Amino acid sequence: MISRRSVNESEPDVLSDDRSQSEILGLVLLLGFTIISATGLFIAGMAVLDGHQQTTEVGAAENELALLGSKVSEVSLGESSVQTVSVDNTDGTYAIDGTAGSIEIAHLNRTGDGDRELIGHDSFSLGTVTYANDGTTVAYQGGGVWKQDDDHTTMVSPPEFHYRYGTLTLPVINVTGDQRRSGKSDIVAHQRSGTDRIYPSSRTYQKDGAEYRNPIENGTIEVTVQSDYYRGWETYFEERTQGNVSVDHGNETATVELLTLGDIGATPLSDGGKIRIRAAEEEDPMNNFTVTLAGDGASGLNNLDWSLEVDGIEFVNVHGQGHGWVDVTLTDSDGNEWVADDAFEVNQSTDPDTVEVDLTANVSAEYDGTQRELGELFNETIEAYGPNVDLTVEDKTGAQRVDHDESGAYIDYEAEGFVTYLQITENEVEVRFS
């Protein structure tokens, strides 16, 4: 028989074993948690390190391709025959693709019939040199460097597209080649052919054989870039030109339209003819708009009834009263008729009689008891109809007619987003790895 005492004496050993097992289990769990935490920190640290390395290498590629851009420009302009840029990235891939991207330059409505004529008769290839690393691409194209993360594109350095004071200078740089390379390498650029002058030149428009000559006086110049980086080109066009910018996401194109300036300076007049204002600024565009009208007949300008119309609506009417002065009536964009009585004096000492009508002058005009300056009204109405306005000359039937051969206008206005001179060249540069 086992006594109660002997049973109780064995209990301390059992409790001691339980405590030992609990301590061991706790130690194992603590060690496991420590290993898991350390592993997580190691993985996170490696991710941060990898991200930092990727950012560093992308930044280096931006600098390398920007340097390549300057070297390619030197080669394309004939300042050097060969240029080399060394690259050394442990991750990522460089590639040359001479077929990537193009630029198209078109002259719209040159002859007034709405036609679209390609300058150079075709589009120009651009090509790219790219660096790709983990979803980020840095690309040299068209003289500029672009960075793309997924669908977001930013400009690292600007392309060879220079617009200033109505002159568009566009040296199209065509990069040729087809290679890929990782790691350390040299990128070599050399001139494949001489500079080909496109505009101005002895080349001609296909429609009528007219030569490519400056200044450009009619229509609209349209520049369209097709590119994986078209959103970057769009931003550049918006920031560096004042033209009309649009994109086609389906075709990955960015387009800028630059208008020709229209009539400016000394401008002839003809009955039924048009005075063209193009790309007028949004606020107070007109500096001067003076018409000099010469009478056609023995009675001088006594019965003068001469108008400018916009879309068949009378805008300005100059009316002779037979006492040596003329009245001016201006109809604003709301249809209000402002009248400036005896606004301008007829010069009867000339043969024939003439009158200078300055529509931007500080002459008082009245409508419904309110008086304003004629020049302000003229500017505001041009603004309302602008930026492109066609004014049609109308010499009223039955009135004293104007001798338009002896008459004329002087026009001066502020414009934006216009082009008067084109300087376009094509420059082919071969790029390869060595």
C-alpha positions in Angstrom: 0.0 0.0 0.0 1.3 3.4 -0.9 0.9 6.0 1.7 -0.4 9.5 1.1 2.9 10.9 2.2 4.8 9.1 -0.5 2.4 10.4 -3.2 2.7 14.0 -2.0 6.5 13.8 -1.9 6.6 13.1 -5.7 4.6 16.3 -6.7 7.5 18.8 -6.5 9.4 16.9 -9.2 6.4 16.9 -11.6 5.9 20.7 -11.2 9.6 21.3 -11.8 9.5 19.4 -15.1 6.5 21.5 -16.2 8.3 24.7 -15.5 11.3 23.6 -17.4 9.3 22.7 -20.4 7.5 26.1 -20.3 10.8 27.9 -20.1 12.2 25.9 -23.1 9.0 26.6 -25.1 9.1 30.3 -24.3 12.8 30.4 -25.3 12.0 28.7 -28.6 9.1 31.1 -29.3 11.2 34.1 -28.5 14.0 32.8 -30.7 11.5 32.2 -33.5 10.0 35.7 -33.2 13.5 37.2 -33.2 14.4 35.3 -36.4 11.2 36.3 -38.1 11.7 39.9 -37.2 15.3 39.9 -38.3 14.3 38.2 -41.5 11.7 40.9 -42.1 14.1 43.7 -41.4 16.6 42.1 -43.7 14.1 41.7 -46.5 12.9 45.3 -46.0 16.4 46.6 -45.9 17.3 44.7 -49.1 14.2 46.3 -50.7 15.2 49.7 -49.6 18.8 49.0 -50.8 17.5 47.7 -54.2 15.2 50.7 -54.5 18.0 53.1 -53.7 20.3 51.4 -56.2 17.6 51.5 -58.9 17.0 55.2 -58.3 20.8 55.9 -58.4 21.2 54.0 -61.7 18.2 55.7 -63.3 19.6 59.1 -62.2 22.9 58.1 -63.7 21.2 57.1 -67.0 19.4 60.5 -67.1 22.8 62.2 -67.0 24.4 59.8 -69.5 21.6 60.3 -72.0 21.5 64.0 -71.5 25.3 64.0 -72.3 24.6 61.8 -75.3 22.1 64.3 -76.5 24.7 67.1 -76.5 27.2 64.8 -78.3 24.6 63.8 -80.9 23.8 67.5 -81.5 27.5 68.2 -82.1 27.7 65.4 -84.6 24.4 66.2 -86.4 25.4 69.9 -86.8 28.8 68.9 -88.3 30.8 70.2 -85.3 32.3 66.8 -84.8 32.4 63.6 -86.8 32.4 61.1 -83.9 31.5 61.4 -80.2 31.5 58.8 -77.4 29.7 58.5 -74.1 30.6 55.8 -71.5 27.9 54.1 -69.5 28.4 51.7 -66.6 25.1 50.4 -65.0 25.0 47.0 -63.2 21.3 46.7 -63.7 19.0 47.7 -66.5 19.4 47.6 -70.3 20.4 50.1 -72.9 18.8 49.8 -76.4 19.0 51.6 -79.7 15.9 51.6 -82.0 16.0 53.7 -85.2 12.3 53.0 -85.9 10.8 54.4 -82.7 8.9 57.6 -83.1 8.4 60.1 -85.9 7.7 63.8 -86.6 5.4 65.2 -89.3 5.3 68.8 -90.4 2.3 69.9 -92.4 1.1 73.2 -94.0 -2.6 73.5 -93.7 -4.9 75.6 -95.9 -1.9 77.2 -97.7 -3.9 78.1 -100.8 -7.2 78.6 -99.0 -8.9 75.4 -100.0 -8.3 73.5 -96.8 -5.7 71.1 -98.1 -3.1 69.5 -95.8 0.4 69.4 -97.4 3.3 67.6 -95.8 6.5 69.5 -95.8 9.2 67.2 -97.1 6.3 65.1 -98.5 6.6 62.5 -95.7 7.1 62.1 -92.0 10.7 62.1 -90.5 11.9 59.2 -88.3 13.3 60.1 -84.9 14.6 56.9 -83.3 15.5 56.4 -79.6 18.3 55.4 -77.3 16.7 54.1 -74.1 17.6 52.8 -70.7 15.1 50.5 -69.0 15.2 49.4 -65.3 12.4 47.8 -63.3 9.5 49.7 -65.0 11.3 53.0 -65.5 12.5 54.0 -68.9 14.8 57.0 -69.7 14.9 57.8 -73.4 16.8 60.1 -75.8 14.6 61.2 -78.7 14.5 64.2 -80.9 17.3 65.9 -79.1 15.6 65.7 -75.7 15.6 63.2 -72.8 12.4 61.8 -71.4 11.6 59.7 -68.3 8.6 57.4 -68.2 7.3 55.6 -65.1 4.3 53.5 -66.2 2.1 56.0 -68.1 3.7 59.1 -66.6 6.2 61.0 -68.8 8.4 63.9 -67.8 11.0 65.9 -69.6 14.6 65.6 -68.4 16.1 67.9 -71.0 14.4 69.7 -73.9 14.3 68.5 -77.5 15.6 70.3 -80.6 12.5 72.3 -81.2 13.0 76.1 -80.8 10.1 78.5 -81.2 10.7 82.2 -80.6 9.1 85.4 -81.9 7.3 83.7 -84.8 10.4 81.7 -85.9 10.3 77.9 -85.6 13.8 76.3 -85.8 13.5 72.5 -86.1 16.7 70.4 -86.7 15.1 67.0 -87.0 17.6 64.5 -85.6 17.2 60.9 -86.9 19.0 58.3 -84.7 19.6 55.1 -86.6 20.7 51.7 -85.2 19.3 48.5 -83.6 21.2 47.1 -80.6 20.8 46.2 -76.9 23.4 46.1 -74.2 23.7 45.7 -70.4 26.5 46.6 -68.1 29.5 48.7 -69.0 29.7 50.0 -72.6 30.5 52.9 -74.8 27.8 54.6 -76.9 29.3 55.9 -80.1 27.6 58.5 -82.4 28.8 59.5 -85.8 27.4 61.5 -88.7 25.9 59.2 -91.3 25.2 62.0 -93.8 25.4 65.7 -94.1 22.6 68.1 -93.0 19.7 68.1 -95.4 18.0 71.5 -95.6 14.2 71.0 -95.9 12.8 74.5 -95.4 13.5 77.1 -96.9 14.9 75.4 -100.0 14.4 74.8 -103.7 12.0 72.0 -102.8 8.4 72.6 -103.8 4.9 72.0 -102.6 3.3 69.1 -104.4 0.1 70.9 -105.1 1.3 73.8 -107.2 5.0 73.6 -107.4 5.6 76.7 -105.2 9.0 76.7 -103.5 9.5 76.4 -99.8 10.1 80.1 -99.0 9.9 82.4 -96.1 8.0 84.4 -94.9 5.0 82.1 -94.6 1.9 84.1 -95.2 -1.0 81.7 -95.4 -2.6 78.9 -93.4 -1.3 77.0 -90.4 1.8 75.0 -89.6 1.1 71.8 -87.8 3.8 69.7 -86.1 2.9 66.2 -84.9 5.1 63.9 -82.9 4.3 60.2 -82.7 6.1 58.7 -79.7 5.8 56.5 -76.6 6.7 59.8 -74.8 4.0 61.9 -76.5 2.7 63.2 -73.1 6.1 64.7 -72.5 6.1 66.3 -75.9 2.6 67.6 -75.2 3.8 69.3 -72.0 6.8 70.8 -73.8 4.6 72.2 -76.6 2.3 73.8 -74.0 5.1 75.3 -72.0 7.3 76.5 -74.9 4.8 77.7 -77.6 1.6 79.6 -77.5 0.0 77.4 -80.2 -3.0 75.2 -80.1 -1.9 71.8 -78.6 -3.8 68.5 -78.8 -3.1 64.8 -78.2 -4.4 61.6 -79.7 -4.0 58.9 -77.1 -4.9 56.1 -79.4 -2.2 57.0 -81.9 0.2 58.3 -79.2 0.6 61.7 -80.9 1.1 65.3 -79.7 0.3 68.1 -82.1 1.0 71.8 -82.0 -0.6 74.3 -84.5 1.1 77.6 -85.2 -0.9 80.1 -87.3 0.6 82.4 -90.0 0.4 86.0 -89.1 -2.1 87.3 -91.7 -2.0 90.9 -92.9 0.3 93.3 -91.1 2.0 96.5 -92.1 1.0 98.2 -95.3 -2.0 96.3 -96.7 -3.8 96.8 -100.1 -7.6 97.1 -100.2 -10.0 95.8 -102.8 -13.8 95.8 -103.0 -14.9 92.4 -101.7 -11.4 91.6 -100.6 -10.4 90.4 -97.1 -8.1 91.8 -94.4 -6.8 88.8 -92.4 -6.0 89.0 -88.7 -4.4 85.9 -87.3 -3.4 84.7 -83.8 -4.4 88.0 -82.2 -3.7 88.3 -78.5 -6.6 87.9 -76.1 -6.4 91.4 -74.6 -6.0 94.7 -76.5 -4.3 93.1 -79.6 -4.7 96.1 -82.0 -1.9 98.7 -81.9 -2.9 100.4 -85.2 -5.7 99.9 -87.7 -5.8 102.9 -90.1 -7.5 102.9 -93.5 -6.8 105.6 -96.0 -9.7 106.0 -98.5 -9.4 107.8 -101.7 -12.5 109.1 -103.6 -13.3 107.8 -107.1 -15.2 110.7 -108.8 -15.5 114.4 -109.0 -17.7 114.8 -105.9 -14.9 113.5 -103.7 -16.0 111.6 -100.6 -19.2 113.5 -100.0 -21.4 110.4 -100.3 -18.9 107.9 -98.9 -20.5 104.7 -97.6 -17.8 102.2 -97.0 -17.8 99.2 -94.6 -15.9 96.3 -93.0 -17.9 93.2 -92.4 -17.4 90.0 -90.3 -19.2 86.9 -91.5 -21.7 89.1 -93.5 -22.4 91.4 -90.5 -21.4 95.0 -90.8 -18.7 95.7 -88.2 -17.5 99.2 -89.2 -19.2 101.8 -91.4 -17.5 105.0 -92.6 -20.1 107.5 -93.9 -19.6 110.9 -95.6 -21.9 113.7 -94.8 -20.8 116.2 -97.5 -19.4 118.8 -95.2 -15.8 117.7 -95.0 -16.0 115.2 -92.2 -17.0 111.5 -91.9 -18.9 109.6 -89.3 -17.9 106.1 -88.1 -20.4 103.6 -86.8 -19.0 100.5 -85.0 -21.3 97.5 -84.2 -19.9 95.6 -81.3 -20.2 91.8 -80.8 -23.5 92.3 -78.9 -25.1 94.2 -81.8 -24.9 97.6 -80.2 -24.2 100.5 -82.7 -21.7 103.0 -81.4 -21.6 106.3 -83.4 -18.7 108.7 -83.7 -20.0 111.8 -85.3 -17.5 113.9 -87.4 -14.8 111.6 -86.3 -12.3 112.2 -89.1 -11.7 115.2 -91.5 -11.5 114.7 -95.3 -8.4 116.0 -96.9 -9.7 118.0 -99.8 -6.3 119.4 -100.8 -5.3 116.2 -102.4 -6.5 114.8 -105.8 -8.5 112.8 -105.2 -9.9 113.6 -101.8 -8.7 111.3 -99.1 -9.6 110.5 -95.5 -7.5 108.7 -92.8 -9.7 106.6 -90.5 -7.9 105.4 -87.4 -10.1 102.8 -85.8 -7.7 102.6 -82.8 -7.9 106.3 -82.1 -9.1 108.0 -78.9 -12.3 109.3 -80.6 -15.5 109.4 -78.7 -18.4 107.2 -79.8 -21.9 107.1 -78.3 -24.5 104.4 -77.8 -27.8 104.9 -75.8 -26.3 107.9 -73.9 -23.1 106.2 -73.0 -19.8 107.4 -74.4 -16.6 105.3 -75.0 -13.4 105.5 -77.0 -13.6 104.1 -80.5 -10.2 102.4 -80.1 -11.3 100.5 -77.0 -14.5 99.3 -78.8 -12.6 98.2 -81.9 -10.1 96.2 -79.7 -12.8 94.6 -77.7 -14.8 93.5 -80.8 -11.7 92.1 -82.4 -11.0 90.2 -79.2 -14.6 88.8 -79.3 -14.3 87.6 -82.9 -10.6 86.5 -82.5 -8.0 85.2 -82.5 -8.6 84.8 -86.3 -10.7 87.5 -88.0 -11.5 88.0 -91.7 -12.7 91.5 -92.4 -14.4 91.9 -95.8 -14.2 95.3 -97.6 -17.6 96.5 -98.9 -18.0 99.7 -101.0 -21.8 100.3 -100.9 -23.7 100.3 -104.2 -25.1 103.7 -105.2 -22.7 105.6 -102.9 -19.6 107.6 -103.8 -17.2 104.7 -104.6 -13.7 104.4 -103.3 -10.7 104.1 -105.6 -9.1 101.1 -103.9 -6.0 101.3 -106.1 -5.3 104.6 -104.4 -6.4 103.5 -101.0 -4.8 101.2 -98.4 -4.5 100.2 -94.8 -1.8 100.1 -92.2 -2.2 97.3 -89.6 -0.2 96.5 -86.5 -1.3 94.0 -83.8 0.1 91.8 -81.1 -0.1 88.1 -81.9 0.7 84.8 -80.1 1.2 81.2 -81.3 2.0 82.3 -84.8 4.8 81.4 -87.2 6.4 83.5 -90.0 9.7 81.8 -90.6 10.5 78.1 -90.8 14.0 76.7 -90.4 13.8 72.9 -90.9 16.7 70.5 -91.4 17.1 66.7 -91.3 20.2 65.3 -89.6 20.9 61.6 -89.6 23.2 60.2 -86.9 24.2 56.5 -86.5 24.4 55.3 -82.9 26.0 52.0 -81.8 27.5 50.3 -78.8 31.2 49.4 -78.6 
